[in-house]
Amino acid sequence: MRGDLAGKVAIVTGCASGIGAATVRRLRGDGAEVLGTDVDAVRGAAACAEAGALFAVQDVAARGDWPQIIARAREAFGRLDILVNNAGIVSGAAIGEGEDEAMFAAWDRVLAVNLTGTMAGCRAAIAAMRANPGGAKGAIVNIASTSAIAALPGDPGYSASKAGVLALTRSVATWCARHGLAIRCNAVIPGATMTGILAEAEAQTPGLIAAVARTSPLGRLADPAETAAAIAFLASDECPFMTGAELRVDGAALAIHPGF
């Protein structure tokens, strides 16, 4: 246990697999107390049990559930220092395909989870951090995607929601700063990462993982632990002047012209 986050309390959404599960493990390894949440009760509970963290079932898009999640963390650990808004889904609905009803149902759901859920988490966390013993202090880390910048043609909902996460991060960061709150808000932009979403997609489209790996100049997918390390840095006290920032963990995918 490194102890960089000793004494801190964190909530990590979407903890059942991938980046979320790796982040729970990393923050616990760094000494933080962690409450992980997910809609998948079985895998979420297993991931948290393995890391020595608490678990609660949560649909981040259900805005009314956020106060109970915050209360659970504060009842268990007395405060909230870190929120990692990681929960996210893809819609798989392309702009010019399928029926309108299905297209807009998928759009509404992915925006509700990826963007509204992140906003609701930020709002709830700010209130909790302002009530911390010793004054308002904390770190919010929102998980975006390279798709926020280099859009997915087949999933406008996912791309738009993740672009919204970046704008939301800047808005939250500047609001907290202008109000004199020592609450930082930053975003991580993961590239192609071996997550549960990608594994499920591979089952439907064999060869997808290899194709995605080729989009990275490094020629491979990221391990979720590599993204978790960046999240842990932003959650720590090592970067007190870093807020409203976007930290890319994409293997230089966004740094290269797509034709080369």
C-alpha positions as CSV (number, residue, x, y, z in Angstrom):
1,M,0.0,0.0,0.0
2,R,1.6,3.2,-1.2
3,G,-0.3,5.5,1.1
4,D,-0.5,8.5,-1.3
5,L,-4.2,8.7,-0.6
6,A,-4.2,7.6,3.0
7,G,-7.0,9.1,5.0
8,K,-9.1,10.0,1.9
9,V,-12.5,8.6,0.9
10,A,-13.5,8.0,-2.7
11,I,-16.5,7.0,-4.7
12,V,-15.9,5.2,-8.0
13,T,-18.9,4.6,-10.3
14,G,-19.0,1.9,-12.9
15,C,-16.7,-0.3,-10.8
16,A,-17.7,-3.7,-12.0
17,S,-15.0,-4.1,-14.7
18,G,-12.4,-2.3,-16.8
19,I,-11.2,1.1,-15.8
20,G,-13.7,1.3,-12.9
21,A,-12.5,-1.9,-11.3
22,A,-8.9,-1.0,-11.9
23,T,-9.5,2.4,-10.3
24,V,-11.0,0.8,-7.2
25,R,-7.9,-1.4,-6.8
26,R,-5.5,1.5,-7.4
27,L,-7.2,3.9,-5.0
28,R,-7.4,1.2,-2.3
29,G,-3.7,0.4,-3.0
30,D,-2.9,4.0,-2.5
31,G,-4.6,4.0,0.9
32,A,-8.0,5.5,0.2
33,E,-11.3,4.1,1.6
34,V,-13.5,3.4,-1.5
35,L,-17.2,2.9,-2.2
36,G,-17.6,1.4,-5.6
37,T,-21.0,1.5,-7.4
38,D,-22.5,-0.2,-10.5
39,V,-25.7,-1.4,-11.9
40,D,-24.2,-4.9,-12.1
41,A,-24.6,-6.1,-8.5
42,V,-22.8,-9.4,-8.9
43,R,-19.7,-8.2,-10.7
44,G,-19.6,-4.9,-8.9
45,A,-19.7,-6.6,-5.5
46,A,-17.0,-9.1,-6.5
47,A,-14.7,-6.3,-7.8
48,C,-15.0,-4.4,-4.6
49,A,-14.7,-7.4,-2.3
50,E,-11.4,-8.3,-4.1
51,A,-10.1,-4.8,-3.5
52,G,-11.3,-4.5,0.1
53,A,-13.9,-1.8,-0.8
54,L,-17.5,-1.2,-0.1
55,F,-20.1,-1.7,-2.8
56,A,-23.5,-0.2,-3.6
57,V,-25.9,-0.8,-6.5
58,Q,-26.4,2.5,-8.5
59,D,-27.7,3.7,-11.8
60,V,-25.9,7.0,-12.1
61,A,-28.7,8.3,-14.4
62,A,-31.2,8.0,-11.5
63,R,-30.5,11.5,-10.1
64,G,-32.6,10.9,-6.9
65,D,-30.3,8.0,-5.9
66,W,-27.2,10.2,-5.6
67,P,-27.9,11.5,-2.1
68,Q,-28.1,8.0,-0.7
69,I,-24.8,7.0,-2.4
70,I,-23.1,10.1,-0.8
71,A,-24.7,9.3,2.5
72,R,-23.5,5.7,2.4
73,A,-19.9,6.9,1.9
74,R,-20.1,9.5,4.7
75,E,-21.8,7.1,7.1
76,A,-19.1,4.5,6.5
77,F,-16.1,6.8,6.4
78,G,-17.1,10.3,7.7
79,R,-16.4,12.4,4.6
80,L,-15.9,12.4,0.8
81,D,-12.7,13.5,-0.8
82,I,-12.7,12.0,-4.3
83,L,-15.4,11.2,-6.9
84,V,-14.5,9.3,-10.0
85,N,-17.3,9.6,-12.6
86,N,-16.5,6.5,-14.6
87,A,-19.8,4.8,-15.4
88,G,-20.6,4.9,-19.1
89,I,-22.3,3.0,-21.9
90,V,-22.4,3.1,-25.7
91,S,-25.6,3.4,-27.7
92,G,-24.6,1.7,-30.9
93,A,-27.2,3.7,-32.8
94,A,-26.0,5.4,-35.9
95,I,-27.5,8.7,-37.1
96,G,-28.9,7.4,-40.4
97,E,-29.9,3.9,-39.6
98,G,-32.8,2.2,-37.9
99,E,-36.1,3.5,-36.7
100,D,-36.5,6.9,-35.1
101,E,-37.9,5.5,-31.9
102,A,-35.0,3.1,-31.3
103,M,-32.5,5.8,-32.3
104,F,-33.8,8.4,-29.9
105,A,-34.3,5.9,-27.1
106,A,-30.6,4.9,-27.4
107,W,-29.6,8.6,-27.6
108,D,-31.6,9.5,-24.5
109,R,-30.2,6.6,-22.5
110,V,-26.5,7.2,-23.3
111,L,-26.8,10.9,-22.6
112,A,-28.6,10.2,-19.3
113,V,-25.9,7.8,-18.1
114,N,-22.7,9.4,-19.6
115,L,-23.5,13.1,-19.3
116,T,-26.4,13.7,-16.9
117,G,-25.1,11.0,-14.6
118,T,-21.7,12.7,-14.5
119,M,-23.3,16.1,-13.8
120,A,-25.5,14.7,-11.0
121,G,-22.4,13.1,-9.5
122,C,-20.5,16.4,-9.6
123,R,-23.3,18.3,-8.0
124,A,-23.7,15.7,-5.2
125,A,-20.0,15.5,-4.6
126,I,-19.6,19.3,-4.4
127,A,-22.2,19.5,-1.7
128,A,-20.6,16.6,0.3
129,M,-17.1,18.1,-0.1
130,R,-18.3,21.5,1.1
131,A,-19.5,19.8,4.3
132,N,-16.2,18.0,4.9
133,P,-14.6,18.4,8.4
134,G,-11.9,21.0,7.9
135,G,-13.6,22.8,5.0
136,A,-14.4,22.3,1.3
137,K,-11.7,20.3,-0.4
138,G,-11.7,17.5,-2.9
139,A,-11.1,16.1,-6.3
140,I,-13.5,15.1,-9.0
141,V,-12.2,13.1,-12.0
142,N,-14.5,12.6,-14.9
143,I,-13.8,9.9,-17.5
144,A,-14.2,11.1,-21.1
145,S,-13.0,9.3,-24.2
146,T,-10.9,10.0,-27.4
147,S,-14.3,9.7,-29.1
148,A,-15.1,13.2,-27.6
149,I,-12.5,14.6,-30.0
150,A,-12.2,12.0,-32.8
151,A,-15.9,11.1,-33.1
152,L,-17.4,7.6,-33.7
153,P,-19.4,7.7,-37.0
154,G,-21.6,4.9,-35.8
155,D,-22.4,6.3,-32.3
156,P,-23.2,10.0,-32.2
157,G,-24.7,9.6,-28.7
158,Y,-21.5,8.3,-27.2
159,S,-19.3,10.9,-28.9
160,A,-21.6,13.8,-28.0
161,S,-22.0,12.6,-24.4
162,K,-18.2,12.3,-23.9
163,A,-17.6,15.7,-25.6
164,G,-20.2,17.1,-23.1
165,V,-18.2,15.5,-20.2
166,L,-15.2,17.6,-21.2
167,A,-17.2,20.8,-21.3
168,L,-18.9,19.9,-18.0
169,T,-15.5,19.4,-16.4
170,R,-14.3,22.8,-17.4
171,S,-17.5,24.4,-16.1
172,V,-17.4,22.6,-12.8
173,A,-13.7,23.4,-12.3
174,T,-14.2,27.1,-13.0
175,W,-17.3,27.4,-10.8
176,C,-15.5,25.8,-7.9
177,A,-12.5,28.1,-8.4
178,R,-14.6,31.2,-8.7
179,H,-16.4,30.4,-5.5
180,G,-13.2,29.8,-3.5
181,L,-13.6,26.1,-3.1
182,A,-10.6,23.9,-3.0
183,I,-12.4,21.3,-5.1
184,R,-10.7,20.4,-8.3
185,C,-12.4,18.9,-11.4
186,N,-10.4,17.3,-14.2
187,A,-11.0,14.8,-17.0
188,V,-9.1,11.8,-18.2
189,I,-9.3,10.9,-21.9
190,P,-8.7,7.2,-22.3
191,G,-7.8,5.7,-25.6
192,A,-8.4,2.2,-26.7
193,T,-8.5,0.2,-23.5
194,M,-9.3,-3.4,-22.8
195,T,-12.6,-2.8,-21.0
196,G,-15.8,-4.9,-20.6
197,I,-17.6,-2.9,-23.2
198,L,-14.9,-3.7,-25.8
199,A,-14.9,-7.4,-24.8
200,E,-18.7,-7.6,-25.3
201,A,-18.3,-5.8,-28.7
202,E,-15.7,-8.3,-29.7
203,A,-18.1,-11.1,-29.1
204,Q,-20.5,-9.5,-31.6
205,T,-17.7,-8.4,-34.1
206,P,-14.8,-10.8,-34.0
207,G,-11.5,-9.1,-34.9
208,L,-12.7,-5.7,-33.4
209,I,-10.1,-5.7,-30.6
210,A,-7.2,-6.2,-33.1
211,A,-8.6,-3.5,-35.4
212,V,-9.0,-1.0,-32.4
213,A,-5.4,-1.8,-31.3
214,R,-4.1,-0.8,-34.7
215,T,-5.5,2.7,-34.2
216,S,-2.9,3.4,-31.5
217,P,0.7,4.3,-32.5
218,L,1.8,2.0,-29.7
219,G,0.0,-0.8,-31.5
220,R,-1.8,-2.2,-28.5
221,L,-4.7,-1.6,-26.2
222,A,-4.1,0.1,-22.8
223,D,-4.4,-1.9,-19.7
224,P,-7.1,-0.4,-17.4
225,A,-4.5,-0.1,-14.7
226,E,-2.6,2.4,-16.9
227,T,-5.6,4.7,-16.9
228,A,-6.2,4.1,-13.2
229,A,-2.8,5.5,-12.5
230,A,-3.6,8.8,-14.2
231,I,-6.9,8.9,-12.3
232,A,-5.1,8.4,-9.0
233,F,-2.7,11.2,-9.8
234,L,-5.5,13.7,-10.4
235,A,-7.2,12.5,-7.2
236,S,-4.1,13.1,-5.2
237,D,-2.7,16.2,-3.6
238,E,0.3,16.1,-6.0
239,C,-1.4,18.5,-8.5
240,P,-3.2,21.3,-6.5
241,F,-3.0,23.8,-9.3
242,M,-4.4,21.4,-11.9
243,T,-8.1,21.9,-12.5
244,G,-10.2,22.1,-15.6
245,A,-7.6,20.0,-17.4
246,E,-7.8,17.1,-19.8
247,L,-5.3,14.3,-19.3
248,R,-4.9,12.0,-22.3
249,V,-4.0,8.4,-21.7
250,D,-4.4,7.3,-25.4
251,G,-1.1,6.0,-26.6
252,A,-0.7,9.1,-28.8
253,A,-3.9,8.2,-30.8
254,L,-5.0,11.8,-31.0
255,A,-1.5,13.0,-31.7
256,I,-1.1,11.4,-35.1
257,H,-2.9,12.3,-38.4
258,P,-5.3,9.4,-39.2
259,G,-3.8,9.0,-42.7
260,F,-0.3,8.1,-41.4
